[in-house]
Amino acid sequence: MGMVIGHELTHGFDNTGQQYNAQGILAPWWTQGSQDNFTNKTTCFQNQYSQYQVFGMNINGKNTLERTSLTMEV
């Protein structure tokens, strides 16, 4: 159970979670510098995953950031 809770908590620090404040209200809380840093560090994931194909179609790498960005070193 703790693993699931820990996993869900990390979503507060991905491209979706950064849009919601501590009360769960849609209110971006990252600074512009943090947003820029996240974008710079996740561009490689986006580019890599965009090259993969499933059923002959390329994956949209931007849609994978919610999962792949959690594995990067910050």
mmCIF file of the N, C-alpha and C atoms, coordinates in Angstrom:
data_MODEL
# 
_entry.id   MODEL 
# 
loop_
_atom_site.group_PDB 
_atom_site.id 
_atom_site.type_symbol 
_atom_site.label_atom_id 
_atom_site.label_alt_id 
_atom_site.label_comp_id 
_atom_site.label_asym_id 
_atom_site.label_entity_id 
_atom_site.label_seq_id 
_atom_site.pdbx_PDB_ins_code 
_atom_site.Cartn_x 
_atom_site.Cartn_y 
_atom_site.Cartn_z 
_atom_site.occupancy 
_atom_site.B_iso_or_equiv 
_atom_site.pdbx_formal_charge 
_atom_site.auth_seq_id 
_atom_site.auth_comp_id 
_atom_site.auth_asym_id 
_atom_site.auth_atom_id 
_atom_site.pdbx_PDB_model_num 
ATOM 1   N N  . MET A 1 1  ? 0.824  -1.188 0.000   1.00 0.00 ? 1  MET A N  1 
ATOM 2   C CA . MET A 1 1  ? 0.000  0.000  0.000   1.00 0.00 ? 1  MET A CA 1 
ATOM 3   C C  . MET A 1 1  ? 0.871  1.255  0.000   1.00 0.00 ? 1  MET A C  1 
ATOM 4   N N  . GLY A 1 2  ? 1.942  1.215  0.785   1.00 0.00 ? 2  GLY A N  1 
ATOM 5   C CA . GLY A 1 2  ? 2.824  2.379  0.837   1.00 0.00 ? 2  GLY A CA 1 
ATOM 6   C C  . GLY A 1 2  ? 3.446  2.698  -0.509  1.00 0.00 ? 2  GLY A C  1 
ATOM 7   N N  . MET A 1 3  ? 3.732  1.657  -1.290  1.00 0.00 ? 3  MET A N  1 
ATOM 8   C CA . MET A 1 3  ? 4.301  1.864  -2.624  1.00 0.00 ? 3  MET A CA 1 
ATOM 9   C C  . MET A 1 3  ? 3.320  2.627  -3.514  1.00 0.00 ? 3  MET A C  1 
ATOM 10  N N  . VAL A 1 4  ? 2.052  2.281  -3.437  1.00 0.00 ? 4  VAL A N  1 
ATOM 11  C CA . VAL A 1 4  ? 1.030  2.946  -4.255  1.00 0.00 ? 4  VAL A CA 1 
ATOM 12  C C  . VAL A 1 4  ? 0.887  4.402  -3.831  1.00 0.00 ? 4  VAL A C  1 
ATOM 13  N N  . ILE A 1 5  ? 0.835  4.637  -2.535  1.00 0.00 ? 5  ILE A N  1 
ATOM 14  C CA . ILE A 1 5  ? 0.715  6.010  -2.036  1.00 0.00 ? 5  ILE A CA 1 
ATOM 15  C C  . ILE A 1 5  ? 1.928  6.833  -2.458  1.00 0.00 ? 5  ILE A C  1 
ATOM 16  N N  . GLY A 1 6  ? 3.126  6.258  -2.301  1.00 0.00 ? 6  GLY A N  1 
ATOM 17  C CA . GLY A 1 6  ? 4.345  6.954  -2.713  1.00 0.00 ? 6  GLY A CA 1 
ATOM 18  C C  . GLY A 1 6  ? 4.339  7.286  -4.185  1.00 0.00 ? 6  GLY A C  1 
ATOM 19  N N  . HIS A 1 7  ? 3.897  6.335  -4.991  1.00 0.00 ? 7  HIS A N  1 
ATOM 20  C CA . HIS A 1 7  ? 3.817  6.562  -6.434  1.00 0.00 ? 7  HIS A CA 1 
ATOM 21  C C  . HIS A 1 7  ? 2.881  7.716  -6.746  1.00 0.00 ? 7  HIS A C  1 
ATOM 22  N N  . GLU A 1 8  ? 1.712  7.720  -6.144  1.00 0.00 ? 8  GLU A N  1 
ATOM 23  C CA . GLU A 1 8  ? 0.731  8.769  -6.420  1.00 0.00 ? 8  GLU A CA 1 
ATOM 24  C C  . GLU A 1 8  ? 1.223  10.132 -5.947  1.00 0.00 ? 8  GLU A C  1 
ATOM 25  N N  . LEU A 1 9  ? 1.947  10.163 -4.841  1.00 0.00 ? 9  LEU A N  1 
ATOM 26  C CA . LEU A 1 9  ? 2.484  11.438 -4.350  1.00 0.00 ? 9  LEU A CA 1 
ATOM 27  C C  . LEU A 1 9  ? 3.469  12.064 -5.327  1.00 0.00 ? 9  LEU A C  1 
ATOM 28  N N  . THR A 1 10 ? 4.230  11.228 -6.033  1.00 0.00 ? 10 THR A N  1 
ATOM 29  C CA . THR A 1 10 ? 5.209  11.776 -6.974  1.00 0.00 ? 10 THR A CA 1 
ATOM 30  C C  . THR A 1 10 ? 4.549  12.513 -8.139  1.00 0.00 ? 10 THR A C  1 
ATOM 31  N N  . HIS A 1 11 ? 3.272  12.245 -8.390  1.00 0.00 ? 11 HIS A N  1 
ATOM 32  C CA . HIS A 1 11 ? 2.589  12.958 -9.473  1.00 0.00 ? 11 HIS A CA 1 
ATOM 33  C C  . HIS A 1 11 ? 2.443  14.454 -9.185  1.00 0.00 ? 11 HIS A C  1 
ATOM 34  N N  . GLY A 1 12 ? 2.644  14.853 -7.951  1.00 0.00 ? 12 GLY A N  1 
ATOM 35  C CA . GLY A 1 12 ? 2.651  16.279 -7.632  1.00 0.00 ? 12 GLY A CA 1 
ATOM 36  C C  . GLY A 1 12 ? 3.829  17.003 -8.250  1.00 0.00 ? 12 GLY A C  1 
ATOM 37  N N  . PHE A 1 13 ? 4.785  16.234 -8.750  1.00 0.00 ? 13 PHE A N  1 
ATOM 38  C CA . PHE A 1 13 ? 6.004  16.821 -9.303  1.00 0.00 ? 13 PHE A CA 1 
ATOM 39  C C  . PHE A 1 13 ? 6.190  16.460 -10.768 1.00 0.00 ? 13 PHE A C  1 
ATOM 40  N N  . ASP A 1 14 ? 5.110  16.145 -11.462 1.00 0.00 ? 14 ASP A N  1 
ATOM 41  C CA . ASP A 1 14 ? 5.197  15.891 -12.903 1.00 0.00 ? 14 ASP A CA 1 
ATOM 42  C C  . ASP A 1 14 ? 4.454  16.989 -13.648 1.00 0.00 ? 14 ASP A C  1 
ATOM 43  N N  . ASN A 1 15 ? 4.340  16.835 -14.957 1.00 0.00 ? 15 ASN A N  1 
ATOM 44  C CA . ASN A 1 15 ? 3.765  17.894 -15.772 1.00 0.00 ? 15 ASN A CA 1 
ATOM 45  C C  . ASN A 1 15 ? 2.280  18.133 -15.503 1.00 0.00 ? 15 ASN A C  1 
ATOM 46  N N  . THR A 1 16 ? 1.590  17.182 -14.916 1.00 0.00 ? 16 THR A N  1 
ATOM 47  C CA . THR A 1 16 ? 0.181  17.380 -14.582 1.00 0.00 ? 16 THR A CA 1 
ATOM 48  C C  . THR A 1 16 ? 0.024  17.909 -13.164 1.00 0.00 ? 16 THR A C  1 
ATOM 49  N N  . GLY A 1 17 ? 0.721  17.296 -12.225 1.00 0.00 ? 17 GLY A N  1 
ATOM 50  C CA . GLY A 1 17 ? 0.605  17.681 -10.828 1.00 0.00 ? 17 GLY A CA 1 
ATOM 51  C C  . GLY A 1 17 ? 1.042  19.098 -10.543 1.00 0.00 ? 17 GLY A C  1 
ATOM 52  N N  . GLN A 1 18 ? 1.947  19.628 -11.335 1.00 0.00 ? 18 GLN A N  1 
ATOM 53  C CA . GLN A 1 18 ? 2.413  20.999 -11.100 1.00 0.00 ? 18 GLN A CA 1 
ATOM 54  C C  . GLN A 1 18 ? 1.322  22.029 -11.344 1.00 0.00 ? 18 GLN A C  1 
ATOM 55  N N  . GLN A 1 19 ? 0.204  21.593 -11.920 1.00 0.00 ? 19 GLN A N  1 
ATOM 56  C CA . GLN A 1 19 ? -0.889 22.525 -12.206 1.00 0.00 ? 19 GLN A CA 1 
ATOM 57  C C  . GLN A 1 19 ? -1.866 22.675 -11.044 1.00 0.00 ? 19 GLN A C  1 
ATOM 58  N N  . TYR A 1 20 ? -1.721 21.840 -9.994  1.00 0.00 ? 20 TYR A N  1 
ATOM 59  C CA . TYR A 1 20 ? -2.658 21.856 -8.870  1.00 0.00 ? 20 TYR A CA 1 
ATOM 60  C C  . TYR A 1 20 ? -1.937 22.166 -7.569  1.00 0.00 ? 20 TYR A C  1 
ATOM 61  N N  . ASN A 1 21 ? -2.509 23.048 -6.756  1.00 0.00 ? 21 ASN A N  1 
ATOM 62  C CA . ASN A 1 21 ? -1.862 23.413 -5.504  1.00 0.00 ? 21 ASN A CA 1 
ATOM 63  C C  . ASN A 1 21 ? -2.116 22.355 -4.427  1.00 0.00 ? 21 ASN A C  1 
ATOM 64  N N  . ALA A 1 22 ? -1.677 22.617 -3.205  1.00 0.00 ? 22 ALA A N  1 
ATOM 65  C CA . ALA A 1 22 ? -1.766 21.644 -2.113  1.00 0.00 ? 22 ALA A CA 1 
ATOM 66  C C  . ALA A 1 22 ? -3.206 21.282 -1.754  1.00 0.00 ? 22 ALA A C  1 
ATOM 67  N N  . GLN A 1 23 ? -4.149 22.138 -2.089  1.00 0.00 ? 23 GLN A N  1 
ATOM 68  C CA . GLN A 1 23 ? -5.560 21.866 -1.814  1.00 0.00 ? 23 GLN A CA 1 
ATOM 69  C C  . GLN A 1 23 ? -6.257 21.178 -2.988  1.00 0.00 ? 23 GLN A C  1 
ATOM 70  N N  . GLY A 1 24 ? -5.502 20.872 -4.045  1.00 0.00 ? 24 GLY A N  1 
ATOM 71  C CA . GLY A 1 24 ? -6.070 20.207 -5.213  1.00 0.00 ? 24 GLY A CA 1 
ATOM 72  C C  . GLY A 1 24 ? -6.802 21.138 -6.153  1.00 0.00 ? 24 GLY A C  1 
ATOM 73  N N  . ILE A 1 25 ? -6.595 22.421 -5.985  1.00 0.00 ? 25 ILE A N  1 
ATOM 74  C CA . ILE A 1 25 ? -7.238 23.429 -6.832  1.00 0.00 ? 25 ILE A CA 1 
ATOM 75  C C  . ILE A 1 25 ? -6.334 23.730 -8.017  1.00 0.00 ? 25 ILE A C  1 
ATOM 76  N N  . LEU A 1 26 ? -6.940 23.852 -9.192  1.00 0.00 ? 26 LEU A N  1 
ATOM 77  C CA . LEU A 1 26 ? -6.178 24.179 -10.398 1.00 0.00 ? 26 LEU A CA 1 
ATOM 78  C C  . LEU A 1 26 ? -5.553 25.557 -10.231 1.00 0.00 ? 26 LEU A C  1 
ATOM 79  N N  . ALA A 1 27 ? -4.296 25.574 -9.839  1.00 0.00 ? 27 ALA A N  1 
ATOM 80  C CA . ALA A 1 27 ? -3.553 26.806 -9.603  1.00 0.00 ? 27 ALA A CA 1 
ATOM 81  C C  . ALA A 1 27 ? -2.068 26.459 -9.672  1.00 0.00 ? 27 ALA A C  1 
ATOM 82  N N  . PRO A 1 28 ? -1.443 26.684 -10.821 1.00 0.00 ? 28 PRO A N  1 
ATOM 83  C CA . PRO A 1 28 ? -0.023 26.331 -10.973 1.00 0.00 ? 28 PRO A CA 1 
ATOM 84  C C  . PRO A 1 28 ? 0.821  26.891 -9.820  1.00 0.00 ? 28 PRO A C  1 
ATOM 85  N N  . TRP A 1 29 ? 1.699  26.047 -9.291  1.00 0.00 ? 29 TRP A N  1 
ATOM 86  C CA . TRP A 1 29 ? 2.489  26.469 -8.139  1.00 0.00 ? 29 TRP A CA 1 
ATOM 87  C C  . TRP A 1 29 ? 3.989  26.443 -8.388  1.00 0.00 ? 29 TRP A C  1 
ATOM 88  N N  . TRP A 1 30 ? 4.425  25.987 -9.546  1.00 0.00 ? 30 TRP A N  1 
ATOM 89  C CA . TRP A 1 30 ? 5.846  26.005 -9.865  1.00 0.00 ? 30 TRP A CA 1 
ATOM 90  C C  . TRP A 1 30 ? 6.246  27.401 -10.306 1.00 0.00 ? 30 TRP A C  1 
ATOM 91  N N  . THR A 1 31 ? 7.484  27.770 -9.999  1.00 0.00 ? 31 THR A N  1 
ATOM 92  C CA . THR A 1 31 ? 8.011  29.032 -10.513 1.00 0.00 ? 31 THR A CA 1 
ATOM 93  C C  . THR A 1 31 ? 8.316  28.867 -12.000 1.00 0.00 ? 31 THR A C  1 
ATOM 94  N N  . GLN A 1 32 ? 8.470  29.966 -12.682 1.00 0.00 ? 32 GLN A N  1 
ATOM 95  C CA . GLN A 1 32 ? 8.811  29.896 -14.106 1.00 0.00 ? 32 GLN A CA 1 
ATOM 96  C C  . GLN A 1 32 ? 10.142 29.178 -14.301 1.00 0.00 ? 32 GLN A C  1 
ATOM 97  N N  . GLY A 1 33 ? 11.083 29.410 -13.401 1.00 0.00 ? 33 GLY A N  1 
ATOM 98  C CA . GLY A 1 33 ? 12.374 28.734 -13.484 1.00 0.00 ? 33 GLY A CA 1 
ATOM 99  C C  . GLY A 1 33 ? 12.241 27.225 -13.356 1.00 0.00 ? 33 GLY A C  1 
ATOM 100 N N  . SER A 1 34 ? 11.378 26.780 -12.440 1.00 0.00 ? 34 SER A N  1 
ATOM 101 C CA . SER A 1 34 ? 11.137 25.341 -12.274 1.00 0.00 ? 34 SER A CA 1 
ATOM 102 C C  . SER A 1 34 ? 10.487 24.752 -13.512 1.00 0.00 ? 34 SER A C  1 
ATOM 103 N N  . GLN A 1 35 ? 9.531  25.465 -14.093 1.00 0.00 ? 35 GLN A N  1 
ATOM 104 C CA . GLN A 1 35 ? 8.877  24.991 -15.310 1.00 0.00 ? 35 GLN A CA 1 
ATOM 105 C C  . GLN A 1 35 ? 9.879  24.881 -16.455 1.00 0.00 ? 35 GLN A C  1 
ATOM 106 N N  . ASP A 1 36 ? 10.726 25.887 -16.599 1.00 0.00 ? 36 ASP A N  1 
ATOM 107 C CA . ASP A 1 36 ? 11.741 25.859 -17.655 1.00 0.00 ? 36 ASP A CA 1 
ATOM 108 C C  . ASP A 1 36 ? 12.724 24.713 -17.445 1.00 0.00 ? 36 ASP A C  1 
ATOM 109 N N  . ASN A 1 37 ? 13.144 24.509 -16.208 1.00 0.00 ? 37 ASN A N  1 
ATOM 110 C CA . ASN A 1 37 ? 14.075 23.426 -15.885 1.00 0.00 ? 37 ASN A CA 1 
ATOM 111 C C  . ASN A 1 37 ? 13.447 22.067 -16.197 1.00 0.00 ? 37 ASN A C  1 
ATOM 112 N N  . PHE A 1 38 ? 12.191 21.875 -15.820 1.00 0.00 ? 38 PHE A N  1 
ATOM 113 C CA . PHE A 1 38 ? 11.486 20.625 -16.100 1.00 0.00 ? 38 PHE A CA 1 
ATOM 114 C C  . PHE A 1 38 ? 11.416 20.382 -17.608 1.00 0.00 ? 38 PHE A C  1 
ATOM 115 N N  . THR A 1 39 ? 11.059 21.411 -18.352 1.00 0.00 ? 39 THR A N  1 
ATOM 116 C CA . THR A 1 39 ? 10.968 21.292 -19.811 1.00 0.00 ? 39 THR A CA 1 
ATOM 117 C C  . THR A 1 39 ? 12.312 20.911 -20.408 1.00 0.00 ? 39 THR A C  1 
ATOM 118 N N  . ASN A 1 40 ? 13.377 21.577 -19.966 1.00 0.00 ? 40 ASN A N  1 
ATOM 119 C CA . ASN A 1 40 ? 14.716 21.275 -20.480 1.00 0.00 ? 40 ASN A CA 1 
ATOM 120 C C  . ASN A 1 40 ? 15.133 19.842 -20.169 1.00 0.00 ? 40 ASN A C  1 
ATOM 121 N N  . LYS A 1 41 ? 14.823 19.373 -18.974 1.00 0.00 ? 41 LYS A N  1 
ATOM 122 C CA . LYS A 1 41 ? 15.254 18.029 -18.573 1.00 0.00 ? 41 LYS A CA 1 
ATOM 123 C C  . LYS A 1 41 ? 14.390 16.924 -19.176 1.00 0.00 ? 41 LYS A C  1 
ATOM 124 N N  . THR A 1 42 ? 13.169 17.221 -19.560 1.00 0.00 ? 42 THR A N  1 
ATOM 125 C CA . THR A 1 42 ? 12.286 16.180 -20.089 1.00 0.00 ? 42 THR A CA 1 
ATOM 126 C C  . THR A 1 42 ? 12.230 16.144 -21.612 1.00 0.00 ? 42 THR A C  1 
ATOM 127 N N  . THR A 1 43 ? 12.859 17.092 -22.273 1.00 0.00 ? 43 THR A N  1 
ATOM 128 C CA . THR A 1 43 ? 12.860 17.102 -23.731 1.00 0.00 ? 43 THR A CA 1 
ATOM 129 C C  . THR A 1 43 ? 13.455 15.817 -24.299 1.00 0.00 ? 43 THR A C  1 
ATOM 130 N N  . CYS A 1 44 ? 14.503 15.278 -23.664 1.00 0.00 ? 44 CYS A N  1 
ATOM 131 C CA . CYS A 1 44 ? 15.123 14.050 -24.159 1.00 0.00 ? 44 CYS A CA 1 
ATOM 132 C C  . CYS A 1 44 ? 14.143 12.873 -24.087 1.00 0.00 ? 44 CYS A C  1 
ATOM 133 N N  . PHE A 1 45 ? 13.339 12.794 -23.021 1.00 0.00 ? 45 PHE A N  1 
ATOM 134 C CA . PHE A 1 45 ? 12.328 11.738 -22.912 1.00 0.00 ? 45 PHE A CA 1 
ATOM 135 C C  . PHE A 1 45 ? 11.290 11.876 -24.029 1.00 0.00 ? 45 PHE A C  1 
ATOM 136 N N  . GLN A 1 46 ? 10.839 13.099 -24.212 1.00 0.00 ? 46 GLN A N  1 
ATOM 137 C CA . GLN A 1 46 ? 9.825  13.354 -25.235 1.00 0.00 ? 46 GLN A CA 1 
ATOM 138 C C  . GLN A 1 46 ? 10.336 12.952 -26.609 1.00 0.00 ? 46 GLN A C  1 
ATOM 139 N N  . ASN A 1 47 ? 11.555 13.338 -26.939 1.00 0.00 ? 47 ASN A N  1 
ATOM 140 C CA . ASN A 1 47 ? 12.132 13.001 -28.238 1.00 0.00 ? 47 ASN A CA 1 
ATOM 141 C C  . ASN A 1 47 ? 12.333 11.492 -28.398 1.00 0.00 ? 47 ASN A C  1 
ATOM 142 N N  . GLN A 1 48 ? 12.833 10.850 -27.347 1.00 0.00 ? 48 GLN A N  1 
ATOM 143 C CA . GLN A 1 48 ? 13.077 9.403  -27.411 1.00 0.00 ? 48 GLN A CA 1 
ATOM 144 C C  . GLN A 1 48 ? 11.773 8.638  -27.623 1.00 0.00 ? 48 GLN A C  1 
ATOM 145 N N  . TYR A 1 49 ? 10.766 8.922  -26.825 1.00 0.00 ? 49 TYR A N  1 
ATOM 146 C CA . TYR A 1 49 ? 9.512  8.180  -26.925 1.00 0.00 ? 49 TYR A CA 1 
ATOM 147 C C  . TYR A 1 49 ? 8.757  8.492  -28.214 1.00 0.00 ? 49 TYR A C  1 
ATOM 148 N N  . SER A 1 50 ? 8.972  9.656  -28.781 1.00 0.00 ? 50 SER A N  1 
ATOM 149 C CA . SER A 1 50 ? 8.319  9.998  -30.050 1.00 0.00 ? 50 SER A CA 1 
ATOM 150 C C  . SER A 1 50 ? 8.845  9.151  -31.209 1.00 0.00 ? 50 SER A C  1 
ATOM 151 N N  . GLN A 1 51 ? 10.001 8.528  -31.024 1.00 0.00 ? 51 GLN A N  1 
ATOM 152 C CA . GLN A 1 51 ? 10.572 7.679  -32.077 1.00 0.00 ? 51 GLN A CA 1 
ATOM 153 C C  . GLN A 1 51 ? 10.023 6.259  -32.044 1.00 0.00 ? 51 GLN A C  1 
ATOM 154 N N  . TYR A 1 52 ? 9.382  5.850  -30.950 1.00 0.00 ? 52 TYR A N  1 
ATOM 155 C CA . TYR A 1 52 ? 8.847  4.498  -30.832 1.00 0.00 ? 52 TYR A CA 1 
ATOM 156 C C  . TYR A 1 52 ? 7.535  4.372  -31.594 1.00 0.00 ? 52 TYR A C  1 
ATOM 157 N N  . GLN A 1 53 ? 7.325  3.189  -32.158 1.00 0.00 ? 53 GLN A N  1 
ATOM 158 C CA . GLN A 1 53 ? 6.096  2.951  -32.907 1.00 0.00 ? 53 GLN A CA 1 
ATOM 159 C C  . GLN A 1 53 ? 5.303  1.804  -32.281 1.00 0.00 ? 53 GLN A C  1 
ATOM 160 N N  . VAL A 1 54 ? 3.993  1.959  -32.330 1.00 0.00 ? 54 VAL A N  1 
ATOM 161 C CA . VAL A 1 54 ? 3.065  0.913  -31.918 1.00 0.00 ? 54 VAL A CA 1 
ATOM 162 C C  . VAL A 1 54 ? 2.048  0.767  -33.043 1.00 0.00 ? 54 VAL A C  1 
ATOM 163 N N  . PHE A 1 55 ? 1.926  -0.431 -33.557 1.00 0.00 ? 55 PHE A N  1 
ATOM 164 C CA . PHE A 1 55 ? 1.032  -0.705 -34.688 1.00 0.00 ? 55 PHE A CA 1 
ATOM 165 C C  . PHE A 1 55 ? 1.319  0.227  -35.870 1.00 0.00 ? 55 PHE A C  1 
ATOM 166 N N  . GLY A 1 56 ? 2.611  0.523  -36.090 1.00 0.00 ? 56 GLY A N  1 
ATOM 167 C CA . GLY A 1 56 ? 3.023  1.333  -37.227 1.00 0.00 ? 56 GLY A CA 1 
ATOM 168 C C  . GLY A 1 56 ? 2.843  2.828  -37.061 1.00 0.00 ? 56 GLY A C  1 
ATOM 169 N N  . MET A 1 57 ? 2.428  3.261  -35.888 1.00 0.00 ? 57 MET A N  1 
ATOM 170 C CA . MET A 1 57 ? 2.228  4.698  -35.633 1.00 0.00 ? 57 MET A CA 1 
ATOM 171 C C  . MET A 1 57 ? 3.166  5.155  -34.521 1.00 0.00 ? 57 MET A C  1 
ATOM 172 N N  . ASN A 1 58 ? 3.749  6.355  -34.696 1.00 0.00 ? 58 ASN A N  1 
ATOM 173 C CA . ASN A 1 58 ? 4.642  6.893  -33.673 1.00 0.00 ? 58 ASN A CA 1 
ATOM 174 C C  . ASN A 1 58 ? 3.859  7.307  -32.428 1.00 0.00 ? 58 ASN A C  1 
ATOM 175 N N  . ILE A 1 59 ? 4.479  7.045  -31.291 1.00 0.00 ? 59 ILE A N  1 
ATOM 176 C CA . ILE A 1 59 ? 3.923  7.477  -30.009 1.00 0.00 ? 59 ILE A CA 1 
ATOM 177 C C  . ILE A 1 59 ? 4.124  8.985  -29.890 1.00 0.00 ? 59 ILE A C  1 
ATOM 178 N N  . ASN A 1 60 ? 3.189  9.659  -29.240 1.00 0.00 ? 60 ASN A N  1 
ATOM 179 C CA . ASN A 1 60 ? 3.346  11.077 -28.943 1.00 0.00 ? 60 ASN A CA 1 
ATOM 180 C C  . ASN A 1 60 ? 4.149  11.175 -27.646 1.00 0.00 ? 60 ASN A C  1 
ATOM 181 N N  . GLY A 1 61 ? 5.428  11.503 -27.768 1.00 0.00 ? 61 GLY A N  1 
ATOM 182 C CA . GLY A 1 61 ? 6.321  11.537 -26.614 1.00 0.00 ? 61 GLY A CA 1 
ATOM 183 C C  . GLY A 1 61 ? 5.881  12.493 -25.535 1.00 0.00 ? 61 GLY A C  1 
ATOM 184 N N  . LYS A 1 62 ? 5.210  13.559 -25.900 1.00 0.00 ? 62 LYS A N  1 
ATOM 185 C CA . LYS A 1 62 ? 4.747  14.524 -24.897 1.00 0.00 ? 62 LYS A CA 1 
ATOM 186 C C  . LYS A 1 62 ? 3.738  13.870 -23.954 1.00 0.00 ? 62 LYS A C  1 
ATOM 187 N N  . ASN A 1 63 ? 2.933  12.950 -24.471 1.00 0.00 ? 63 ASN A N  1 
ATOM 188 C CA . ASN A 1 63 ? 1.936  12.280 -23.638 1.00 0.00 ? 63 ASN A CA 1 
ATOM 189 C C  . ASN A 1 63 ? 2.553  11.316 -22.634 1.00 0.00 ? 63 ASN A C  1 
ATOM 190 N N  . THR A 1 64 ? 3.826  10.980 -22.806 1.00 0.00 ? 64 THR A N  1 
ATOM 191 C CA . THR A 1 64 ? 4.474  10.036 -21.889 1.00 0.00 ? 64 THR A CA 1 
ATOM 192 C C  . THR A 1 64 ? 5.154  10.734 -20.714 1.00 0.00 ? 64 THR A C  1 
ATOM 193 N N  . LEU A 1 65 ? 5.237  12.055 -20.728 1.00 0.00 ? 65 LEU A N  1 
ATOM 194 C CA . LEU A 1 65 ? 5.990  12.768 -19.700 1.00 0.00 ? 65 LEU A CA 1 
ATOM 195 C C  . LEU A 1 65 ? 5.475  12.515 -18.295 1.00 0.00 ? 65 LEU A C  1 
ATOM 196 N N  . GLU A 1 66 ? 4.196  12.295 -18.149 1.00 0.00 ? 66 GLU A N  1 
ATOM 197 C CA . GLU A 1 66 ? 3.630  12.060 -16.823 1.00 0.00 ? 66 GLU A CA 1 
ATOM 198 C C  . GLU A 1 66 ? 4.248  10.825 -16.180 1.00 0.00 ? 66 GLU A C  1 
ATOM 199 N N  . ARG A 1 67 ? 4.647  9.856  -16.972 1.00 0.00 ? 67 ARG A N  1 
ATOM 200 C CA . ARG A 1 67 ? 5.264  8.638  -16.439 1.00 0.00 ? 67 ARG A CA 1 
ATOM 201 C C  . ARG A 1 67 ? 6.775  8.675  -16.515 1.00 0.00 ? 67 ARG A C  1 
ATOM 202 N N  . THR A 1 68 ? 7.331  9.120  -17.634 1.00 0.00 ? 68 THR A N  1 
ATOM 203 C CA . THR A 1 68 ? 8.782  9.027  -17.805 1.00 0.00 ? 68 THR A CA 1 
ATOM 204 C C  . THR A 1 68 ? 9.536  10.062 -16.981 1.00 0.00 ? 68 THR A C  1 
ATOM 205 N N  . SER A 1 69 ? 8.938  11.207 -16.712 1.00 0.00 ? 69 SER A N  1 
ATOM 206 C CA . SER A 1 69 ? 9.660  12.241 -15.967 1.00 0.00 ? 69 SER A CA 1 
ATOM 207 C C  . SER A 1 69 ? 9.891  11.845 -14.520 1.00 0.00 ? 69 SER A C  1 
ATOM 208 N N  . LEU A 1 70 ? 9.123  10.917 -13.999 1.00 0.00 ? 70 LEU A N  1 
ATOM 209 C CA . LEU A 1 70 ? 9.291  10.490 -12.614 1.00 0.00 ? 70 LEU A CA 1 
ATOM 210 C C  . LEU A 1 70 ? 10.552 9.689  -12.414 1.00 0.00 ? 70 LEU A C  1 
ATOM 211 N N  . THR A 1 71 ? 11.162 9.210  -13.491 1.00 0.00 ? 71 THR A N  1 
ATOM 212 C CA . THR A 1 71 ? 12.344 8.378  -13.380 1.00 0.00 ? 71 THR A CA 1 
ATOM 213 C C  . THR A 1 71 ? 13.632 9.161  -13.536 1.00 0.00 ? 71 THR A C  1 
ATOM 214 N N  . MET A 1 72 ? 13.550 10.445 -13.878 1.00 0.00 ? 72 MET A N  1 
ATOM 215 C CA . MET A 1 72 ? 14.761 11.205 -14.122 1.00 0.00 ? 72 MET A CA 1 
ATOM 216 C C  . MET A 1 72 ? 15.378 11.709 -12.816 1.00 0.00 ? 72 MET A C  1 
ATOM 217 N N  . GLU A 1 73 ? 16.666 11.943 -12.857 1.00 0.00 ? 73 GLU A N  1 
ATOM 218 C CA . GLU A 1 73 ? 17.351 12.549 -11.728 1.00 0.00 ? 73 GLU A CA 1 
ATOM 219 C C  . GLU A 1 73 ? 17.203 14.049 -11.827 1.00 0.00 ? 73 GLU A C  1 
ATOM 220 N N  . VAL A 1 74 ? 16.864 14.670 -10.747 1.00 0.00 ? 74 VAL A N  1 
ATOM 221 C CA . VAL A 1 74 ? 16.672 16.125 -10.755 1.00 0.00 ? 74 VAL A CA 1 
ATOM 222 C C  . VAL A 1 74 ? 17.877 16.799 -10.145 1.00 0.00 ? 74 VAL A C  1 
# 
